[in-house]
């Protein structure tokens, strides 16, 4: 029944109410299922099944020996964060030489975990708590931020080809860490949503969209990793020059550099547009972006021919090729994102056409 302007009343079967033992004021949970149906679960049944514990913080303990290398423990803590741990207690079997070990864990929490804090520390134990919730930083906002930071890292990596300043190197390293931190946070939130069937609360229309965002995270992390690879290669090149092991006769070819910058700019714009189409759920824009990617193939081939026609130092040529491959992959990731948007919205579009 509809009462007033926006209130709805549901009548429950009398036999069911009496059989369950419901009384005035009894609590019933309404759970939305993937097919949009509702499941009614009385609180008494939830308590019997232990469901009331689902809202309690997920707490985990790790017992480690400080004499062992910390890498395995670091990976375990990262995995616990990803699967949704709220509190992680790391207990040391002995207190000898644990200062460095604790610092590794603190650095991990600071540099790789979004919203984490060290809330307690004793002589033989350190406790991490993850405080950030989805409502404070939605998944779409986190993905958008990831994309912005990853593309900025790629731009700085290309700029470092001519200006190999420490500021640009540090900027790419910092951006790479930020992207990984955001990616881990999104994976954590997706895992949380899958476990509790919270796709609507996360802003999704169907549970299938969990996979879509997981693929998006992988692509964006790859963009940041490619920028890091460029910086690592440029750093190795600069070290050879500083050590006077390598002598470059000619500066960077301006024609190739300018064409490479233009090519990367087109790649960045394409990816940015693909992210916008994804968030807007715009099928037509996504379709146009796939055609635009195909239209950029002549520019790609032109740049390949230009680099092949020049007599370049092999060390510089390898870095140029790395930058070119990175930009080309960004274009391919853009196409992937556009295709994900098609998959995300095609049923809505076809249903609309059918209804007409």
C-alpha positions in Angstrom: 0.0 0.0 0.0 1.1 3.6 -0.7 0.4 6.0 2.2 1.1 9.7 2.1 3.5 11.1 -0.5 6.3 8.5 -0.4 5.6 5.8 2.2 5.0 2.2 1.3 3.6 -0.5 3.6 4.2 -4.3 3.1 1.9 -6.8 4.8 3.6 -9.9 6.1 1.8 -13.3 6.1 0.3 -14.0 9.5 1.3 -17.6 9.7 4.9 -16.7 8.9 5.0 -13.9 11.5 3.6 -16.3 14.2 5.9 -19.1 13.2 9.0 -16.9 13.4 7.9 -15.4 16.6 7.8 -11.7 15.4 6.3 -9.1 17.7 5.8 -5.4 17.7 9.2 -3.7 17.2 11.0 -6.8 15.9 13.7 -6.0 13.4 13.8 -7.4 9.8 16.6 -6.9 7.3 15.6 -6.3 3.7 18.4 -7.6 1.4 18.5 -6.6 -2.3 19.4 -9.5 -4.6 21.2 -9.3 -8.0 17.8 -9.8 -9.8 16.3 -6.8 -7.8 14.2 -9.1 -5.6 14.1 -8.6 -1.8 14.9 -11.2 0.9 13.4 -10.6 4.3 15.5 -11.9 7.2 14.4 -11.5 10.8 17.1 -10.4 13.2 16.7 -13.5 15.4 17.7 -15.7 12.4 20.6 -13.5 11.5 21.9 -13.8 15.1 21.6 -17.6 15.0 23.6 -17.8 11.8 26.2 -15.3 13.1 25.4 -12.7 10.5 25.4 -10.0 13.1 29.2 -10.3 13.1 29.5 -9.1 9.5 29.6 -5.5 10.6 32.3 -6.1 13.1 35.9 -5.1 12.1 37.8 -7.9 10.4 40.9 -8.4 12.5 43.9 -10.5 11.6 47.0 -11.6 13.5 50.4 -12.4 12.0 53.2 -14.0 14.0 56.6 -13.5 12.5 60.3 -14.1 13.3 62.3 -10.9 12.8 65.3 -13.0 11.7 63.4 -13.9 8.5 63.4 -11.5 5.5 60.5 -9.0 5.7 59.4 -9.3 2.0 57.1 -12.3 2.8 55.4 -10.5 5.6 55.0 -7.3 3.5 53.2 -9.4 0.8 51.0 -11.0 3.4 50.0 -7.6 4.9 49.3 -6.3 1.4 47.1 -9.3 0.7 45.2 -8.8 3.9 44.6 -5.1 3.0 43.3 -6.1 -0.4 40.8 -8.6 1.0 39.3 -6.1 3.3 41.1 -6.4 6.7 40.2 -3.6 9.1 42.8 -4.3 11.7 46.1 -6.1 11.2 48.2 -7.0 14.2 51.8 -8.0 13.6 53.4 -9.9 16.5 57.1 -10.6 16.7 58.3 -13.9 18.2 61.3 -12.1 19.7 62.4 -8.5 20.1 65.9 -8.7 18.7 66.6 -6.6 15.6 62.9 -5.6 15.1 63.4 -1.8 14.6 64.2 -2.2 10.9 61.3 -4.6 10.5 58.9 -2.2 12.1 60.1 0.6 9.9 59.4 -1.5 6.8 55.8 -2.1 8.0 55.4 1.6 8.8 56.7 2.6 5.3 54.3 0.1 3.7 51.3 1.5 5.6 52.3 5.1 4.7 53.3 4.6 1.1 51.0 1.9 -0.1 47.8 1.8 2.0 45.2 4.5 1.5 43.6 5.5 4.8 45.8 3.3 7.1 47.3 4.3 10.4 49.5 2.7 13.0 47.2 2.8 16.0 49.3 0.8 18.5 52.9 -0.2 19.0 54.5 -2.2 21.8 57.9 -3.7 22.1 56.8 -6.9 20.4 53.8 -5.9 18.3 52.6 -3.3 15.8 48.9 -2.7 14.9 47.6 -1.2 11.6 44.0 0.0 11.2 42.4 0.9 7.9 40.0 3.8 8.5 38.8 5.0 5.1 35.4 3.9 3.9 33.8 3.8 0.4 31.4 6.6 1.2 34.4 8.9 1.9 36.2 8.0 -1.4 33.9 6.3 -4.0 35.4 3.9 -6.5 34.7 6.0 -9.6 36.4 9.0 -8.0 39.4 6.8 -7.1 39.6 5.5 -10.7 39.4 9.0 -12.1 42.2 10.1 -9.8 44.3 7.1 -10.7 44.0 7.9 -14.4 45.0 11.6 -13.9 48.1 10.6 -11.9 49.2 7.8 -14.3 48.9 10.1 -17.4 50.8 12.9 -15.5 53.6 10.3 -14.7 53.8 9.4 -18.4 54.1 13.1 -19.4 56.8 13.7 -16.9 58.7 10.6 -18.1 58.6 11.9 -21.7 59.7 15.4 -20.6 62.7 13.8 -18.7 64.0 12.6 -22.1 65.3 16.2 -22.6 65.4 17.5 -19.1 66.8 14.7 -16.9 66.3 16.7 -13.7 65.8 15.0 -10.4 62.5 16.7 -9.9 61.0 14.9 -12.9 62.4 11.6 -11.8 61.0 12.1 -8.3 57.6 13.1 -9.7 57.3 9.9 -11.7 58.3 7.7 -8.8 55.8 9.5 -6.5 53.0 9.2 -9.1 53.8 5.5 -9.6 53.5 4.9 -5.8 50.2 6.9 -5.7 48.7 4.9 -8.6 49.6 1.6 -6.8 48.1 2.9 -3.6 44.9 3.9 -5.2 44.7 0.6 -7.2 45.1 -1.4 -4.0 42.4 0.6 -2.4 40.0 0.0 -5.3 40.7 -3.7 -5.3 39.9 -3.7 -1.6 36.6 -1.9 -2.1 35.6 -4.2 -5.0 36.3 -7.2 -2.8 34.2 -5.7 0.0 31.4 -5.1 -2.4 31.4 -8.5 -4.0 31.4 -10.2 -0.5 28.3 -8.2 0.6 26.5 -7.9 -2.8 26.8 -4.1 -2.5 27.0 -3.3 -6.2 24.2 -0.7 -5.9 25.8 1.0 -3.0 29.0 1.3 -5.0 27.2 3.0 -7.8 26.9 -0.1 -10.2 23.8 -1.2 -11.9 24.7 -4.9 -12.1 27.3 -7.1 -10.3 29.1 -7.6 -13.7 30.6 -4.1 -13.3 32.9 -5.3 -10.6 35.0 -7.0 -13.3 34.9 -3.9 -15.5 36.6 -1.8 -12.8 39.1 -4.5 -12.0 40.2 -4.4 -15.7 40.4 -0.6 -15.6 42.6 -0.7 -12.5 45.0 -3.1 -14.3 45.3 -0.9 -17.4 45.9 2.3 -15.4 48.6 0.6 -13.2 50.3 -0.5 -16.5 50.4 3.1 -17.7 52.1 4.1 -14.5 54.5 1.2 -14.6 55.4 2.0 -18.2 56.3 5.6 -17.1 58.5 4.1 -14.4 60.2 1.9 -16.9 61.1 4.9 -19.0 62.5 6.7 -16.0 64.6 3.7 -15.0 66.0 3.5 -18.5 66.8 7.2 -18.5 68.4 6.9 -15.1 70.6 4.1 -16.3 71.5 6.2 -19.4 72.3 9.3 -17.4 74.5 7.2 -15.0 76.6 6.0 -18.0 77.0 9.6 -19.1 77.9 10.9 -15.7 80.5 8.1 -15.3 81.8 9.0 -18.7 81.2 5.5 -19.9 79.0 6.8 -22.7 79.5 9.9 -24.8 76.5 11.2 -26.8 77.6 13.0 -29.9 74.3 14.5 -30.8 71.4 15.9 -28.7 67.9 14.5 -28.9 66.5 14.8 -32.5 64.0 17.7 -32.3 61.8 16.4 -35.1 61.4 13.0 -33.5 60.9 14.5 -30.0 58.2 16.9 -31.2 56.4 14.1 -33.1 56.7 11.8 -30.1 55.2 14.5 -27.8 52.3 15.0 -30.2 51.7 11.3 -30.5 51.7 10.9 -26.7 49.3 13.9 -26.4 46.8 12.2 -28.7 47.1 9.0 -26.7 46.5 10.8 -23.4 43.4 12.6 -24.8 42.0 9.4 -26.2 42.4 7.7 -22.8 40.9 10.7 -20.9 37.9 10.6 -23.3 37.5 6.9 -22.8 37.3 7.3 -19.0 34.7 10.0 -19.4 32.6 7.8 -21.7 32.9 5.0 -19.1 31.6 7.1 -16.3 28.8 8.7 -18.4 27.8 5.3 -19.6 27.8 6.8 -23.1 27.7 4.0 -25.8 27.9 6.4 -28.7 31.0 8.2 -27.5 32.7 4.9 -26.8 31.9 3.8 -30.3 33.4 7.0 -31.7 36.6 6.5 -29.6 37.2 3.0 -31.1 37.0 4.6 -34.6 39.3 7.4 -33.5 41.9 4.8 -32.3 41.8 3.2 -35.8 42.2 6.7 -37.4 45.5 7.3 -35.4 47.2 4.3 -37.0 48.7 6.3 -39.9 50.2 8.7 -37.3 51.7 5.7 -35.5 53.2 4.3 -38.7 54.6 7.7 -39.7 56.4 8.0 -36.4 57.9 4.5 -36.8 59.2 5.4 -40.3 60.6 8.7 -39.0 62.6 6.9 -36.2 63.8 4.3 -38.6 65.1 6.9 -41.1 67.3 8.7 -38.6 70.8 7.6 -37.5 70.3 7.6 -33.8 72.6 6.5 -31.0 71.4 3.0 -30.0 71.0 4.0 -26.3 68.8 6.9 -27.2 66.9 4.9 -29.8 66.0 2.3 -27.2 64.5 4.9 -24.9 62.6 6.5 -27.8 61.2 3.2 -28.7 60.2 2.6 -25.1 58.3 6.0 -25.0 56.6 5.2 -28.3 55.5 1.8 -27.1 54.1 3.3 -23.9 52.0 5.8 -25.8 50.8 3.2 -28.2 49.7 1.0 -25.3 47.8 3.9 -23.8 45.9 4.1 -27.1 45.2 0.4 -26.9 44.1 0.7 -23.3 41.7 3.5 -24.5 40.2 1.1 -26.9 39.8 -1.5 -24.2 38.1 1.0 -22.0 35.7 2.0 -24.8 34.8 -1.7 -25.4 34.1 -2.1 -21.7 31.7 0.9 -21.9 30.0 -0.8 -24.9 29.6 -4.0 -22.9 28.4 -2.0 -19.9 25.7 -0.2 -21.7 24.6 -2.3 -24.7 21.8 -4.1 -22.8 20.4 -0.8 -21.8 20.5 0.6 -25.3 19.0 -2.6 -26.9 16.2 -2.7 -24.2 15.4 0.9 -25.0 15.2 0.2 -28.7 13.1 -2.9 -28.1 10.6 -1.0 -26.0 10.1 1.5 -28.8 
